[in-house]
């Protein structure tokens, strides 16, 4: 049974940092592209960052480039998202997701929620001004 479990969310002030983690189990983690998505109330779920199976290729949404960093540890079956210089508009539920393959996907494909097969339950990030 595939499981993705996010952790690390919380409440911080603008300018602060958080590190999100996503523990994966029940499938061959190293064969899947991984991504972070977020959804604010009343808005669609949007792609934040994506990383290739081996970690050598990453993509970011324009709104987080230079502030967020995605990484993965295939030995630990864990995905990470480092969030720095947080802004109130970053407030959302953050989800990790897994996509079968996706080794040579383009940036738009890698950040599209429709291309991901498995999803976690989410972790809340709240940024106050």
Rosetta blueprint (number, residue, H / E / L):
1 X L
2 X L
3 X E
4 X E
5 X E
6 X E
7 X E
8 X L
9 X L
10 X E
11 X E
12 X E
13 X E
14 X L
15 X L
16 X L
17 X L
18 X E
19 X E
20 X E
21 X E
22 X E
23 X E
24 X E
25 X E
26 X L
27 X L
28 X L
29 X H
30 X H
31 X H
32 X E
33 X E
34 X E
35 X E
36 X E
37 X E
38 X E
39 X E
40 X L
41 X L
42 X L
43 X L
44 X L
45 X L
46 X E
47 X E
48 X E
49 X E
50 X E
51 X E
52 X L
53 X L
54 X L
55 X L
56 X L
57 X L
58 X E
59 X E
60 X E
61 X L
62 X L
63 X L
64 X L
65 X L
66 X L
67 X L
68 X E
69 X E
70 X E
71 X E
72 X E
73 X E
74 X L
75 X L
76 X L
77 X L
78 X E
79 X E
80 X E
81 X E
82 X E
83 X E
84 X L
85 X L
86 X L
87 X L
88 X H
89 X H
90 X H
91 X L
92 X E
93 X E
94 X E
95 X E
96 X E
97 X E
98 X E
99 X E
100 X E
101 X E
102 X L
103 X L
104 X L
105 X L
106 X L
107 X H
108 X H
109 X H
110 X H
111 X L
112 X L
113 X H
114 X H
115 X H
116 X L
117 X L
118 X E
119 X E
120 X L
121 X L
122 X L
123 X E
124 X E
125 X E
126 X E
127 X E
128 X E
129 X L
